[in-house]
């Protein structure tokens, strides 16, 4: 049995984990008319029916867009490589034995446990790590995680169990990015080499569950892996479907057709609570909002970004999208964070907005842009955006309709003007540097490159033992973020699950939760 060995992070990696538990917020919404999780000791056996927010296009890790959209499916098949520890503020290895750096993130040593195998009997070793992470970079495969994978210059196989990651540039917070991206899911190279079509008919991982059957657009059936090297799963089986419509997922669990549904909609949480169901919610720092492509017209002009920001009443917009349950974040950090500053992310000022729109038009640049719309709440978001901008002159937004399969890819490639994305994080060091630094071009999807913000982000990473010094640098980051407007955040990022009183073992903390191995259900 493989123990969950804590990764031995050195001081330079501490920036990625410093006060992690204090940097995000959690809310177990079971008060009022809501219910509670099943209590008592975990029950062994049974089948749990789960609805996730996206339908898989396949099970090859390169095809995964978001670690929060299908966490049960992928933690079932592949387990968790590392996970955030809410008690220690660090990261624990689950599939790996250790994940460490001794040179400030210039290189990382990933050590795998001896004897770990995929369900096809092949070894989960250093070669398997190299194979999986190298192919994430392949532009032909179109992985939404290509950016983070490309921060690795090359991978050296030191010995059978040790892979040394040589980074393009030092990344002291790299381990903190692992739970966010699909590098965390390692598939059998032997199975992947048979081709994506064959792999999706029989995906092979080393997780707590194994593939049984799947009908595209229908139900994925998984059964317990009797040879799983970690703590065995409680459930005998999982039946999982992807449903993008919030109302359909809620109706399914209310009518008894599901035991647990994944959700990030504030209005759906409110409705589920009123129906007597249990909400398990983790609220990130930052939030979800409009991401503006600062590398090309029209949003390469900061005045265009500022004009749109001033033009929007974000409370009204968030309420329109969430049916009266909006929650536009006011600051980048939650009040319980040691890095909280009362620096508003956004100011609604219609007069300033119109002045900037007119100024751009007078220069022959009336603001016209496209908003990328994906299935789900994309249409409602576009309608709310368009309705507010229709009040102004010299600005026009049109919808750029895209298929779900392109989600993540358009922002990675820069093929967009404005899109909904998240600037959400548990700990700031790894996520903010990777998202906002001009040096992090492979994961900085807004392409923002502000010298003052870059300097502050670098300084925050360097101030590993000094919370006051970090606080000073993150204050600068918040000021520059409000001024430069690469993001306009209109709602909190809620990662949550809605469940019946029969379900237990649901822990929401950061990304890629809940983990399938922990789930159980009463008969």
C-alpha positions in Angstrom: 0.0 0.0 0.0 1.4 3.4 -1.0 1.3 6.0 1.8 0.4 9.6 1.1 3.8 11.0 1.7 4.1 14.7 2.3 6.3 16.4 -0.2 9.4 18.0 1.4 9.2 21.5 0.2 12.2 23.7 0.8 12.1 27.4 1.6 12.0 28.6 -2.0 8.9 26.5 -2.7 7.2 27.8 0.5 5.9 30.8 -1.5 3.5 28.4 -3.2 2.1 27.1 0.1 2.5 29.9 2.6 -0.6 30.2 4.7 -2.6 28.3 2.1 -5.4 27.4 4.5 -6.0 31.1 5.3 -6.0 32.3 1.7 -9.3 30.8 0.6 -12.7 30.5 2.0 -15.0 27.6 2.5 -18.7 27.3 3.2 -20.6 24.2 4.1 -24.1 25.5 3.4 -26.3 23.1 5.4 -28.1 25.6 7.6 -31.7 26.9 7.3 -33.8 24.6 5.3 -30.9 22.7 3.9 -29.8 19.2 4.8 -26.6 17.6 6.0 -24.1 15.0 4.7 -24.5 11.4 5.8 -22.9 11.0 9.2 -21.2 8.1 10.9 -18.5 5.8 9.6 -18.1 5.4 5.9 -20.4 2.7 4.3 -18.7 0.2 2.1 -20.2 -0.7 -1.2 -23.0 0.7 -3.3 -23.3 2.7 -6.5 -23.3 6.5 -6.6 -25.0 8.5 -9.4 -23.1 11.7 -10.1 -23.8 14.6 -12.6 -20.8 16.7 -13.5 -21.0 20.1 -15.3 -19.4 18.9 -18.5 -19.7 15.9 -20.8 -16.3 14.3 -21.5 -15.1 14.2 -25.1 -12.8 11.5 -24.1 -10.6 10.4 -21.2 -7.1 11.2 -22.6 -5.8 13.7 -20.0 -4.9 16.1 -22.9 -8.6 16.4 -23.6 -9.5 17.7 -20.2 -10.4 21.4 -20.0 -11.0 22.1 -16.3 -10.1 20.3 -13.1 -13.3 21.6 -11.5 -15.7 20.4 -14.3 -15.1 16.7 -14.1 -13.2 16.0 -10.8 -15.0 12.7 -9.9 -14.4 11.2 -13.3 -10.7 11.9 -13.5 -9.8 11.3 -9.8 -11.6 8.0 -10.2 -9.6 6.9 -13.2 -6.3 8.5 -12.4 -6.3 9.3 -8.7 -4.7 12.6 -7.4 -1.0 13.2 -8.1 -0.7 15.9 -5.4 -3.4 17.6 -3.3 -3.6 20.7 -1.2 -3.6 20.1 2.5 -6.0 22.4 4.3 -4.5 21.7 7.7 -0.8 22.2 7.0 -1.1 24.7 4.2 1.2 22.6 2.0 0.8 20.0 -0.7 0.8 16.2 -0.2 1.9 13.6 -2.7 -0.8 11.0 -3.4 0.3 9.2 -6.5 3.9 10.4 -6.2 6.3 9.7 -3.4 7.9 13.1 -3.3 7.9 16.3 -5.4 10.8 18.7 -4.4 13.1 21.4 -5.6 16.6 22.3 -4.2 17.4 25.2 -6.4 14.5 27.6 -6.2 12.3 25.9 -8.8 14.9 25.8 -11.6 14.5 22.0 -11.4 12.1 19.7 -9.7 12.6 16.1 -8.7 9.5 13.9 -9.0 10.0 10.5 -7.3 7.4 7.7 -7.9 6.8 4.9 -5.4 8.2 1.5 -6.2 5.8 -1.1 -7.5 3.0 1.2 -8.6 1.4 0.0 -11.9 -1.4 1.0 -14.2 -4.3 -1.4 -14.5 -2.8 -2.9 -17.7 0.2 -4.0 -15.5 2.7 -1.5 -16.9 4.7 0.6 -14.5 3.9 4.1 -13.3 7.5 5.3 -13.4 9.7 8.2 -14.5 9.3 7.2 -18.2 5.5 7.3 -17.8 5.7 10.8 -16.3 7.9 12.0 -19.1 5.7 10.5 -21.8 2.5 12.1 -20.4 3.9 15.5 -19.7 5.9 15.8 -23.0 2.8 15.0 -25.0 0.9 17.8 -23.3 3.0 20.2 -25.2 2.1 18.8 -28.6 0.1 21.5 -30.5 -1.5 18.8 -32.6 -3.3 17.5 -29.5 -4.6 20.9 -28.5 -4.3 20.5 -24.7 -5.7 23.3 -22.5 -2.7 22.5 -20.2 -0.1 23.0 -23.0 0.9 26.3 -21.4 1.8 24.9 -18.0 3.4 21.8 -19.6 5.6 24.1 -21.8 7.1 25.7 -18.6 9.1 22.5 -18.5 12.0 22.8 -20.9 12.8 19.1 -20.8 12.4 16.1 -18.5 15.5 14.0 -17.5 14.9 10.4 -16.5 17.4 10.1 -13.7 16.5 6.5 -12.8 13.5 4.2 -13.1 11.5 6.1 -10.4 12.9 9.7 -10.6 12.1 12.3 -13.2 13.9 15.6 -13.0 12.0 18.6 -14.5 14.3 21.2 -16.0 12.2 24.4 -16.2 12.3 27.1 -18.8 12.8 29.6 -16.0 12.7 29.0 -12.2 9.2 28.1 -11.0 9.3 28.0 -7.1 5.5 27.6 -7.0 5.2 24.9 -9.7 3.8 22.2 -7.3 0.9 24.6 -6.5 -0.2 24.5 -10.1 -0.4 20.8 -10.3 -3.9 20.4 -8.9 -5.2 22.9 -11.4 -4.0 21.4 -14.6 -4.3 18.0 -16.3 -0.6 17.2 -15.7 -1.9 15.7 -12.5 -3.5 12.8 -14.4 -1.1 10.1 -15.6 -2.3 7.6 -18.1 -0.7 4.4 -19.4 1.8 5.2 -22.2 1.1 1.7 -23.7 -2.6 2.5 -23.9 -2.1 6.0 -25.2 0.1 4.8 -28.0 -2.8 2.8 -29.4 -4.4 6.1 -30.4 -6.9 8.4 -28.8 -9.9 6.6 -30.3 -8.8 3.3 -28.9 -7.8 4.8 -25.6 -11.3 6.5 -25.1 -12.9 3.1 -25.5 -10.7 1.6 -22.7 -8.9 4.3 -20.7 -6.1 3.0 -18.5 -4.9 4.8 -15.3 -3.8 3.8 -11.8 -6.7 5.3 -9.9 -9.2 3.9 -7.4 -11.7 3.0 -10.2 -11.5 1.3 -13.6 -13.5 1.8 -16.8 -16.5 -0.4 -17.4 -18.5 1.3 -20.2 -19.3 4.7 -21.8 -21.7 6.0 -24.4 -20.7 9.4 -25.7 -23.4 11.8 -24.5 -24.6 9.2 -22.0 -23.5 7.5 -18.9 -19.9 6.6 -17.9 -19.8 3.5 -15.7 -16.8 2.8 -13.5 -16.2 0.0 -11.0 -13.9 -0.2 -8.0 -10.3 -1.1 -8.8 -9.5 -4.1 -6.5 -5.7 -3.6 -7.1 -5.6 0.1 -6.3 -2.3 0.8 -4.4 -3.8 3.5 -2.1 -6.6 3.4 0.4 -9.4 1.5 -1.4 -12.5 3.3 -2.5 -15.6 2.9 -0.4 -18.0 2.6 -3.4 -18.4 -0.4 -5.6 -19.3 1.6 -8.6 -19.9 5.1 -10.0 -22.3 6.2 -12.7 -21.5 9.6 -14.1 -23.1 11.9 -16.6 -22.1 15.3 -17.9 -25.0 17.9 -17.9 -24.1 21.5 -18.6 -27.5 22.9 -17.8 -27.7 23.9 -14.1 -31.5 23.5 -13.9 -31.4 20.0 -15.5 -28.8 18.9 -12.9 -30.8 20.3 -10.0 -34.1 18.7 -11.3 -32.3 15.4 -11.5 -31.2 15.3 -7.9 -34.5 16.7 -6.6 -36.4 14.0 -8.5 -34.2 11.2 -7.2 -32.3 10.6 -10.5 -28.9 11.5 -9.0 -27.2 11.3 -5.6 -24.7 14.2 -6.1 -24.3 17.0 -8.7 -21.4 19.3 -9.2 -22.2 23.0 -9.3 -20.7 26.5 -9.3 -23.9 28.6 -9.7 -24.9 30.7 -6.8 -28.6 30.6 -7.8 -28.6 26.8 -8.0 -27.1 26.6 -4.5 -29.9 28.8 -3.2 -32.5 26.6 -4.9 -31.0 23.3 -3.7 -30.8 24.6 -0.1 -34.5 25.5 -0.3 -35.2 22.0 -1.5 -33.6 20.5 1.6 -30.4 19.3 -0.1 -26.9 19.8 1.2 -24.4 22.3 -0.3 -20.7 21.7 0.1 -18.9 24.8 -1.2 -15.4 26.1 -1.5 -15.0 29.8 -2.3 -11.8 30.8 -3.9 -9.9 34.1 -3.7 -10.4 36.2 -6.8 -13.3 35.1 -8.9 -14.8 34.5 -12.4 -15.2 37.2 -15.0 -14.4 38.6 -18.3 -10.8 38.0 -19.5 -9.6 40.6 -22.0 -6.9 39.7 -24.6 -4.4 42.5 -24.0 -2.1 41.4 -26.9 -4.3 42.5 -29.8 -6.9 45.2 -30.8 -9.1 46.4 -29.4 -8.0 45.5 -25.8 -4.3 46.1 -26.4 -5.4 49.7 -25.6 -5.8 50.0 -21.8 -8.5 52.7 -22.4 -10.7 50.1 -24.1 -10.4 47.8 -21.1 -11.0 50.6 -18.6 -14.0 51.8 -20.6 -15.7 48.4 -20.5 -14.9 48.1 -16.8 -16.4 51.5 -16.0 -19.5 50.7 -18.2 -20.6 47.6 -16.3 -22.7 47.5 -13.2 -21.2 44.1 -12.0 -23.7 43.6 -9.2 -26.6 43.9 -11.7 -24.8 41.8 -14.2 -24.0 39.0 -11.7 -27.6 39.1 -10.5 -28.9 38.7 -14.1 -26.6 35.7 -14.7 -27.4 34.1 -11.4 -31.1 34.9 -11.2 -30.8 37.3 -8.3 -28.1 35.5 -6.4 -25.1 37.4 -7.8 -21.8 37.8 -5.9 -19.4 40.1 -7.6 -16.1 40.1 -5.6 -15.1 43.5 -4.4 -11.5 42.7 -3.7 -8.9 40.2 -5.0 -8.3 38.5 -1.6 -11.0 37.5 0.9 -11.1 39.4 4.2 -9.7 36.4 6.1 -6.6 36.3 3.9 -3.4 37.8 5.4 -3.0 39.6 2.0 -6.3 41.3 2.0 -6.4 45.0 1.1 -9.4 47.2 0.7 -8.6 48.0 -2.9 -11.7 47.8 -5.1 -11.3 45.7 -8.2 -13.9 47.6 -10.1 -15.7 51.0 -10.1 -18.9 51.5 -12.0 -18.9 55.0 -13.6 -21.1 55.4 -16.7 -19.8 58.9 -17.4 -16.2 57.9 -17.4 -17.1 54.9 -19.6 -18.8 57.1 -22.2 -16.0 59.6 -22.2 -13.5 56.8 -23.0 -15.7 55.2 -25.7 -16.0 58.7 -27.3 -12.3 59.3 -27.0 -11.5 56.0 -28.8 -14.1 56.8 -31.5 -12.7 60.2 -32.1 -9.4 58.6 -32.9 -11.1 56.3 -35.5 -11.2 53.3 -33.1 -14.9 52.9 -32.0 -14.9 49.9 -29.7 -16.1 46.7 -31.4 -15.3 43.3 -30.0 -16.4 39.7 -29.8 -17.3 37.8 -26.7 -16.6 34.0 -26.9 -19.8 32.1 -26.0 -19.7 28.4 -24.9 -22.7 26.2 -24.0 -24.1 26.5 -20.6 -24.3 30.0 -19.0 -22.4 31.6 -21.9 -25.6 32.8 -23.6 -27.0 34.3 -20.4 -23.7 36.0 -19.8 -23.6 37.5 -23.3 -27.2 38.7 -23.0 -26.4 40.5 -19.7 -23.2 42.0 -21.1 -24.9 43.1 -24.4 -27.8 44.7 -22.5 -25.6 46.8 -20.4 -23.3 48.0 -23.2 -26.3 48.8 -25.4 -26.8 51.9 -23.2 -23.6 53.5 -24.5 -22.6 55.0 -27.8 -19.5 53.9 -29.8 -19.3 50.4 -28.4 -20.6 47.1 -29.9 -20.2 43.5 -28.8 -21.1 40.4 -30.8 -21.3 36.8 -29.9 -18.6 34.4 -31.1 -20.2 31.0 -30.7 -17.8 28.1 -29.9 -18.2 24.4 -29.2 -17.4 22.9 -25.8 -14.4 21.1 -27.3 -12.7 24.5 -27.9 -13.1 25.6 -24.3 -9.6 26.3 -22.9 -8.0 26.1 -26.3 -9.1 29.5 -27.6 -7.6 31.3 -24.6 -4.4 29.2 -24.7 -3.9 30.1 -28.4 -5.1 33.7 -28.0 -8.0 33.3 -30.5 -10.4 35.6 -28.6 -11.2 39.2 -27.7 -13.1 38.6 -24.5 -14.0 35.3 -22.8 -15.2 34.2 -19.5 -12.3 32.8 -17.4 -11.3 32.6 -13.8 -8.7 34.5 -11.8 -9.3 32.2 -8.9 -6.8 30.8 -6.5 -6.2 29.1 -3.2 -2.7 30.4 -2.6 -1.5 33.4 -4.5 2.2 32.7 -5.2 1.9 30.1 -7.9 -1.4 31.1 -9.4 -1.0 34.9 -9.6 2.5 34.7 -11.0 1.5 32.2 -13.5 -1.6 34.2 -14.5 -0.5 37.8 -14.4 3.3 37.9 -14.9 4.5 38.9 -18.3 7.3 36.3 -17.8 4.7 33.6 -17.6 3.6 33.8 -21.2 2.5 30.2 -21.5 -0.1 30.4 -18.7 -0.8 34.2 -18.9 -3.9 33.9 -21.1 -4.8 37.6 -20.9 -1.2 38.4 -22.1 -1.0 41.2 -19.6 2.6 42.5 -19.3 2.8 45.3 -16.8 6.3 46.1 -15.5 5.3 47.2 -12.0 3.1 44.2 -11.6 5.8 41.8 -12.9 8.3 43.3 -10.4 5.8 42.9 -7.5 5.0 39.3 -8.4 8.7 38.4 -8.6 9.3 40.1 -5.2 6.4 38.3 -3.6 7.8 35.0 -4.7 11.2 35.9 -3.3 9.7 37.0 0.1 9.2 33.4 1.2 9.6 33.9 5.0 8.2 37.4 5.4 4.4 37.7 5.3 4.6 41.5 5.7 6.9 41.8 2.7 4.6 39.6 0.7 1.6 41.7 1.8 3.3 44.9 0.5 4.0 43.3 -2.9 0.5 41.9 -3.3 -0.9 45.3 -2.5 1.0 46.6 -5.6 -0.4 43.7 -7.6 -3.9 44.6 -6.6 -3.4 48.2 -7.5 -2.0 47.4 -10.9 -4.7 44.8 -11.5 -7.4 47.4 -10.9 -5.7 49.9 -13.1 -4.7 47.7 -16.0 -7.9 45.6 -16.1 -6.9 42.3 -17.8 -9.9 40.8 -15.9 -13.3 42.1 -14.9 -14.6 39.8 -12.2 -18.3 39.6 -11.9 -18.9 36.6 -9.6 -17.2 34.6 -6.9 -15.7 31.3 -8.0 -17.7 28.6 -6.2 -16.4 25.0 -6.4 -19.1 22.9 -4.9 -21.3 19.9 -4.8 -25.0 19.4 -4.0 -25.9 16.1 -2.4 -28.6 14.1 -0.7 -28.5 13.1 2.9 -27.3 9.6 1.9 -24.0 10.8 0.6 -20.8 11.2 2.7 -17.1 11.8 2.2 -17.5 15.0 0.2 -14.7 17.5 1.0 -14.4 20.6 -1.1 -11.1 22.3 -0.9 -9.5 24.1 -3.8 -9.3 22.4 -7.2 -10.0 18.8 -8.2 -12.4 18.0 -5.4 -14.3 16.0 -4.3 -12.0 13.0 -4.8 -13.8 9.8 -5.9 -11.9 7.6 -3.5 -13.4 9.3 -0.5 -17.1 9.1 -1.5 -19.6 6.8 0.1 -23.3 6.3 0.2 -25.9 4.8 2.5 -28.3 2.4 1.0 
